[in-house]
Amino acid sequence: MNNKRNGLFRNSLFYIVIFLSLIGIIYFFSNGQSNSQSKELQSSEFISQLRNNKIKDFSVQPNNGVYKITGDYRKAQKVSSNSGGFGLVPNSKTSVKSFTTVMLDSDSQVAQVVRLAEKNNIKMDTKAEESSGFWIQILLYALPLVMIIFFFYMMMGQAGQGGGNNRVMNFGKSKVKPADKKANKVRFSDVAGAEEEKQELVEVVEFLKDPRKFVSLGARIPAGVLLEGPPGTGKTLLAKAVAGEAGVPFYSISGSDFVEMFVGVGASRVRDLFEQAKKSAPAIIFIDEIDAVGRKRGNGMGGGHDEREQTLNQLLVELDGFTGSEGVIVIAATNRSDVLDPALLRPGRFDRKILVGSPDVKGREAILKVHAKNKPLADDVDLKVLAKTTPGFVGADLENLLNEAALVAARRDKKKIDAADVDEAEDRVIAGPAKRDRVISPKERNMVAFHEAGHTIVGLVLSDSRVVRKVTIVPRGRAGGYAIMLPREDQFLMTKKELTEQIVGLLGGRTAEEIIFGTQSTGASNDFEQATQLARAMVTQYGMSAKLGDIQYEGPAMQQTEFGVRPYSEATATAIDDEVRRIMNEAHQQAYEIIQAHRDQHKLIAEELLKRETLNEKQILSLFNTGEMPDEAGTEEFPSEKAATFEQSKQELERQDAEKQVEDKQDTDGSDSATAQSDDSASTADSTAADSASAQSDVASNADSADSQSDDDHNA
């Protein structure tokens, strides 16, 4: 089908070429051929040539009030002609043997022609007037016009990409078609971490399958369900699960598909979509990113008659208008419910508003189990612990985390995904891939180490709410290093003390630079950005300032003010700035006191970072409490990841492949030797079996020594 649609006959250029070719052919046969065979004379020139006896014979035919004369010369005449008629070929001399001319219906001229013909003995013939001449003229004029109209129609059909079947007249038709039930394999069992949300949608599915149970109690089918929540939480996945479970026609469309450059097209598409759904009711319509057409009306500069508002008005009418949408349930998804029009959110249109938020630790564990079904995990991978160390991760983040872990394990040539792969994948998801080949001067590396050690020391001292999980100076993404400090448990409420501790921890890096090096670097810019946002939110949104009181000055509900006018005075704005500055200064002073009180531990952690580049939670706590590194087995190293260039990585992978091929060849030779030994005579069977057993023990011991040597290489 795609080849047909994109083939030659669907291409507008093809019709243009055909049209120009036909015009050229018509011109050639109408002008070129006639010019090369005959010459067109004026009536006076015809009489002059007739008088000079240059004409052999001619015929006269009446034609619409004039006489059309065609004839032949006694000898070929030389005339100049333009070969194509387009000026592409210069004029040339050609020979013609015939001529054509037109003469008025005048008795004197006719008498003169007859007299000259009789005088020079020239044959003259007369023909009757053609009755079909009028229709031929009509055809000659009308046929090109019809052809032009036809080709323009075909080309405009190609230009109409906005409507169904690629036709201009189908702009108002909705492009959506019912989803294929067999192609959708998603079920509610594939959606984890959203049990309450699933229960609400299961009820909708049951209503569609068996409405009698609800109708007998006087229940009304819900007109719409709005799924709202941050990106990646599974709103679209829930809609796919509803489609898979319902077994009814399911129409899926994006909010932006309604909007078109022509006014009125969006509203027409909304009407067509609901008409299709009503014909196959009960049915489900899923509108993804409904905020594209559902924004509040009256905020724009275009008044109330622009395309988006007309589309929204038609959607409001179809959801709960005069006719209603019987048997059609609308499921919509958005992550900007604050910008939706209030008329769209009222009961009767969207009766249920389901918040699909970030999952808690139990939900994250369930999501990880779903995505780990087809992935072989090693015994040291604990999904419960992984769920605790990933607060704030949504379903899309967790799926990406396990996928990255599988890619890392494949790159390391492993058969199973172990804890080291998951740890590397977590760093990749948070900060990006490691840039080990980046050239960093010793001075900068030293400053980054003490900077990150400053974050670590403050996080260890203020550890009531947050725990330091890892600190590294390996550059990833835009960061030269980073410290991961996560909450001890999922938090839905934050106290003033916890927010203040976060700000102090963010300022620990800059404070350490000032204490150790007596200077400031640009590496703390992101720390200040986050700290300033937290401090400003404490003052303007959460009412955590004694000076300004429990008043909200800023927030999502106040972002829609006209032309950016602030809802408070200049004096209040100055007071807000003063409070934010006070919070930041107090946090900076607290971080300064903490690092000064733990200078020795701060220096020890920084030196270990310079030596090892990365420290985990266990190592950090041991250094802080005892001043020594814990006794633990060396971590595995993978030479292909240590390589600085692509060529070195390629050589390392080729070396691993060569070693694997040698091992496979040795196993094959050993199996061939065992087969040959089994073919020996029965008299030597016992001795052969003994020799074989001893040989196998030697092979096993060699393999063990090779494995231990391989482990030593990895640990080196």
C-alpha positions, 0 to 999 in steps of 0.5 A, spaced: 500 500 500 505 504 501 508 503 494 502 505 491 501 511 495 508 514 494 508 511 487 509 515 480 501 516 479 501 519 486 506 524 484 504 531 482 510 532 478 508 526 474 501 530 472 505 536 471 510 533 466 504 529 462 500 536 462 506 539 459 507 533 454 500 534 451 501 541 450 507 540 446 504 535 442 498 539 440 502 545 439 507 540 434 501 537 430 497 544 430 503 548 428 509 545 426 506 540 421 502 545 418 508 550 417 512 545 414 507 542 409 503 549 407 504 556 407 499 561 409 498 567 404 494 573 405 489 574 400 493 580 396 499 575 395 494 570 393 492 574 387 499 576 385 501 569 385 495 567 381 496 573 376 504 571 375 501 563 374 505 560 380 499 556 382 497 549 379 490 548 382 486 551 388 479 549 391 474 554 394 470 552 400 465 557 404 467 557 411 463 562 416 462 568 411 469 567 408 472 563 403 477 558 405 482 557 399 487 551 399 492 549 393 498 547 390 504 551 387 507 549 380 514 549 383 516 549 390 517 555 394 522 557 399 520 560 405 523 562 412 520 558 418 521 557 425 522 550 427 519 549 434 515 555 435 518 557 441 524 560 439 529 555 441 531 553 434 533 559 429 529 561 423 531 556 417 529 556 409 524 550 407 520 548 401 513 548 401 508 546 395 501 548 398 498 554 401 492 556 404 489 563 405 482 566 406 478 571 402 472 575 403 465 573 401 466 579 395 463 579 388 468 583 385 474 579 388 471 572 386 470 575 379 477 577 379 480 570 382 475 566 377 478 571 371 485 570 373 484 562 373 481 562 366 486 566 363 492 562 366 488 555 365 489 554 373 484 548 375 479 551 380 475 547 384 469 548 389 467 545 396 460 545 400 461 548 407 462 543 412 456 542 417 461 540 423 465 546 423 462 549 429 463 543 433 470 542 431 471 549 433 468 548 440 472 542 441 478 545 439 477 550 444 474 546 450 478 540 450 484 544 452 480 547 458 477 541 460 484 538 460 487 544 464 481 543 469 482 535 470 490 536 471 489 542 476 484 537 480 488 531 480 494 536 483 490 539 488 488 532 490 495 531 492 496 537 496 490 535 500 494 532 506 490 534 511 484 530 510 482 523 509 484 519 503 489 525 501 483 529 498 482 537 499 474 536 500 476 531 506 479 536 510 474 535 515 474 528 515 477 525 521 483 520 520 482 516 526 480 509 525 478 503 530 484 500 533 486 493 531 484 488 537 489 483 535 495 488 534 494 491 541 497 486 546 497 490 552 492 488 558 491 491 565 496 485 568 502 489 564 500 496 568 504 496 575 504 501 580 497 504 579 492 499 582 487 505 584 487 508 577 486 501 574 480 499 579 477 506 576 478 504 569 476 496 570 469 499 572 469 503 565 470 497 562 465 493 565 460 498 564 461 497 557 461 490 557 455 489 561 451 495 562 445 492 565 448 491 572 449 498 573 443 501 569 439 496 574 441 501 580 440 507 576 447 509 574 449 513 568 455 511 564 461 516 565 461 521 559 469 522 560 475 520 564 481 525 565 488 522 566 492 527 569 499 526 571 507 528 570 510 525 564 512 518 563 507 515 569 503 511 564 497 515 562 497 512 555 499 505 557 493 505 561 489 507 555 492 502 551 490 497 557 483 499 557 483 498 549 486 491 550 481 489 555 474 492 553 473 488 546 470 494 544 472 499 538 477 504 540 479 510 537 485 513 539 487 520 536 492 526 539 489 533 540 494 536 535 491 532 530 484 536 530 488 543 529 489 545 522 491 551 518 484 552 515 479 555 520 473 550 522 477 544 520 478 542 527 471 542 529 469 538 523 474 533 525 471 532 532 464 531 529 466 526 524 470 522 530 464 522 534 459 520 528 464 514 527 464 512 534 456 513 535 455 508 529 459 503 533 457 504 540 459 502 545 466 505 543 472 508 547 475 515 544 482 516 547 485 523 546 492 524 548 495 531 550 488 534 550 491 540 552 493 542 545 485 544 544 482 544 551 486 550 553 482 556 557 478 560 552 479 568 552 487 568 554 489 569 547 490 575 542 485 572 537 479 573 540 474 568 541 473 565 533 480 562 532 481 555 530 483 552 537 477 555 540 472 553 535 475 546 536 474 546 543 467 549 543 465 543 538 468 538 543 464 541 549 458 540 545 459 533 543 461 531 550 455 533 553 451 537 548 443 537 546 444 530 543 449 527 548 454 522 546 450 515 548 455 509 549 461 513 547 466 514 553 472 519 552 478 518 555 483 524 555 490 524 558 494 531 559 500 533 564 497 540 564 491 540 567 491 547 570 491 550 563 484 546 561 478 550 560 473 549 566 467 548 562 471 541 559 472 539 567 465 539 569 461 533 571 457 531 565 463 531 561 469 529 564 466 525 570 472 522 573 479 525 574 484 520 575 491 522 578 496 518 575 502 520 579 509 518 581 509 511 584 511 510 591 516 504 593 511 499 593 509 501 586 516 502 583 518 495 585 512 492 582 514 496 575 521 493 576 518 486 576 514 487 570 520 490 566 524 484 569 520 479 566 524 478 560 531 480 563 536 474 566 538 478 573 543 475 577 542 473 584 545 480 587 540 484 584 535 486 589 529 489 586 526 491 592 533 495 594 533 498 587 526 501 588 528 504 595 534 507 591 530 510 585 525 515 589 522 520 584 523 515 578 516 514 574 515 508 570 518 510 563 524 512 568 524 505 571 523 501 564 529 505 561 533 503 567 533 496 566 534 497 559 540 500 560 542 495 565 541 490 559 545 494 554 551 495 559 551 487 561 551 486 553 557 490 552 561 487 558 559 480 555 555 477 560 550 472 560 546 475 566 545 482 569 548 483 575 548 489 581 554 493 577 551 493 571 544 496 574 549 501 578 552 503 572 545 504 568 543 508 574 548 513 573 547 513 566 540 515 567 541 520 572 547 524 569 549 520 562 554 516 560 561 517 563 566 521 559 573 518 561 577 520 555 575 528 557 582 531 558 582 534 565 587 538 568 590 536 575 588 543 578 580 542 576 580 535 578 583 537 585 577 542 585 572 537 583 574 532 588 574 537 594 567 540 591 564 533 591 567 532 598 563 538 601 557 536 599 558 529 602 560 532 609 554 536 609 550 530 607 553 526 612 552 531 618 545 533 616 542 526 615 536 526 618 532 526 612 537 524 606 542 519 605 549 520 601 548 514 596 554 515 592 559 521 590 564 521 584 568 525 580 567 521 573 565 527 568 558 525 566 554 529 561 555 537 563 557 535 570 564 534 572 562 530 578 556 529 582 554 526 589 547 523 590 543 524 596 536 521 596 531 521 602 531 515 606 523 514 604 518 516 600 516 523 602 510 527 600 510 532 605 516 536 606 518 540 612 521 547 613 527 543 616 528 538 611 528 544 605 533 548 609 537 542 610 537 541 602 539 548 601 545 547 606 547 541 602 547 544 595 551 550 598 556 545 601 560 544 594 561 552 593 563 553 601 568 547 600 571 551 594 572 557 598 575 554 605 580 550 601 582 554 595 580 561 597 576 562 591 569 560 587 568 556 581 563 556 575 562 548 577 556 550 583 552 554 578 547 548 578 547 548 585 545 555 586 540 554 581 536 549 585 538 552 592 535 559 589 528 555 587 527 552 593 528 558 597 524 562 593 518 556 593 519 557 601 517 564 601 512 565 595 509 558 595 509 555 602 509 560 606 515 559 610 517 566 612 515 569 618 516 576 615 511 575 609 506 570 613 502 565 610 501 568 603 502 565 597 505 570 592 507 565 586 504 558 584 501 554 578 495 558 579 498 565 578 502 564 572 496 566 568 496 573 569 495 578 563 501 580 560 506 578 566 503 583 571 505 580 578 499 580 583 503 583 589 507 590 589 514 592 588 515 593 596 513 586 597 517 584 591 523 587 595 521 583 601 521 577 597 528 578 595 530 580 601 528 573 605 530 569 599 537 572 600 537 571 608 535 564 607 541 563 602 546 566 607 544 562 613 545 556 609 551 558 606 554 560 614 551 553 616 555 549 611 561 553 612 561 551 620 560 544 618 566 543 613 570 547 618 568 542 624 570 536 619 576 538 615 580 532 616 574 527 614 573 532 608 580 532 606 580 524 607 574 523 602 577 528 597 583 524 597 580 517 596 576 520 591 582 523 587 585 515 588 578 511 586 574 516 582 567 513 585 565 512 593 559 508 594 555 509 601 559 503 605 565 506 603 563 514 605 560 512 612 567 508 613 571 513 611 567 518 615 566 514 622 573 510 622 577 514 617 579 507 613 576 504 607 572 498 608 575 491 607 571 488 601 573 485 594 576 489 588 571 491 583 571 488 576 574 492 571 572 492 564 578 494 559 573 496 553 570 501 558 577 504 560 579 505 553 580 512 551 578 511 544 573 508 539 579 504 536 582 501 543 575 499 545 574 495 538 581 492 539 579 490 546 572 487 544 576 483 538 581 480 543 575 478 547 572 475 541 578 471 539 579 468 547 572 466 546 573 462 539 580 459 542 576 456 548 570 454 544 575 450 539 578 447 546 572 444 548 570 442 541 577 438 541 576 435 548 569 432 545 572 429 539 578 426 543 572 423 548 569 420 542 575 417 539 576 414 546 570 411 546 571 407 540 577 403 543 577 395 544 573 392 550 580 389 552 583 396 554 576 399 556 578 400 563 585 403 562 582 408 557 577 410 562 582 411 567 586 415 563 580 419 560 578 420 567 585 423 569 585 427 563 578 430 564 581 432 571 587 435 568 582 439 564 578 441 569 584 444 574 587 447 568 580 451 567 579 453 574 586 456 574 584 459 567 578 462 571 582 464 577 587 468 572 581 471 569 578 474 575 585 476 577 585 480 571 578 483 572 580 485 579 587 488 577 
